[in-house]
Amino acid sequence: MGFARTCSVALVGVEGVVVEVQADLEPGVAAFTLVGLPDKSLSESRDRVRASVVNSGAEWPQKKLTVGLSPASVPKSGSGFDLAVAAAVLGAAERIDPRSIADLVLIGELGLDGRVRPVRGILPAVLAAADAGYHQVVVPEQTAGEASLVPGVSVLGVRTLRQLIAVLADEPVPDEDPTELGRPDAMLAGLLVPGAGIGTGLAPDPGEGPDLADVAGQHTARRALEIAAAGGHHLLLTGPPGAGKTMLAERLPSILPPLTRQESLEVTAVHSVAGILPPGEPLVRRAPYCAPHHSATMQSLVGGGNGTPRPGAVSLAHRGVLFMDEAPEFSTKALDALRQPLESGHVVIARAAGVVRLPARFLLTLAANPCPCGRHTLHGAGCECPPSVIRRYQARLSGPLLDRVDLRVQAEPVTRSDLLGQGGRGEPTAAVAARVREARARTTARLTGTPWTLNSEIPGHELRTRYLAAPGALALAERDIERGLLTARGLDRVLRVAWTIADLAGHDRPDHDDLAHALELRTGITRGVPLTTGDRP
């Protein structure tokens, strides 16, 4: 009778649970039993592991074999347990020393020929192993760079099961042939979902994305874009078709600062689980950008699916931008499902297979036409939409959702002088991004020692008691509350925007003009405050 144990990791959303893989050999009719709540893909590992062990030159034990995954109460899914199961079986058969694998965490799928294939979610799995006190992990060679992002963990990347057996048995390691240069690596199919690109959460490379200088006119909208990037404020752009709403939103990620180390790890973990992490780029350093089509379902936006819920668009846009073009065309249920993550910065999905908490702190950007035909605000454009149709169209963006949007900007039609360059082009992305970085540096210095990093994250109570505006600056806001133009949440959001405007202007705290400008961007009522950037008309 032989027994061996090793460890692997089960992922629940983007959080990992260390699973002990135990193998027990007993005399009896040769059989392979796998217990511990495995799903269909994990149950099939019995055939993959058997073929992989035999084709790697090891002998398969002809005894009664039982492999247990503990704790048995945690559902296990995916093929990432193959490597740990094979190592446990070989340890129980005494092909390798069981003590050599007792403190190892092994993650990887096995091919029938013994090759170790990469799987998704390596980074959150290794993070979970490190948090549980494990210091040695074995992963597929293609994902060793991703696993190495976790400090304090020794990572061994293997190409085949033969290499792992040789390392554990202290034998000469065979030199497996790598993929020929210029040829696609078929094993990378386990990492990247087909169709992954800019619309699914990946931002363009620096210098390759669109430039703000391409946008003609729209000085107020450009100013709102800068404020949104500096403070992390949600933005609504309304206006006729062709005014440049989509162009502005696509350029928002390029003026956001690079992600911090902690933010990069958070984003990389989500992208790794979702399968959109580009091979060769183990760490996401740029703010993600996700632009789902208006036919997207509620599950695709907030996450879900059969079995264990998967990250949705709100999680793929974590620490980045979620752009919803033609926002009124989205279903009402899908739009209202955004209300909770907009406030909390995460989304909790409850399914029969379990409850998953996914990060979802994103910058929401909405673009909408004024009516179904889009010509309602144009003079002499011939809008034939009845008033009742216009009201129903605009009501698709519910009041509770709009109350969570800090900046509401009307994108005016582009004039001939702006379009032909006679009125002067706007500032390029580099100039605006530099001001955003300076404003965020002021915010960071002010919020040092607090749990918040952006003005949009500061609770309302702190804004009214700890981070006070200049004396008399709230007079206009108080008047708007009395007139019913502002809610309590709206006042808090106006104060947050005012602090961002003050940071962009270099003020120690918001003054009367900063509050007036924030109120104008919130309510749409002109307060007579001039623009203060290089985009002045």
Disulfide bonds with the S-S distance in Angstrom:
none
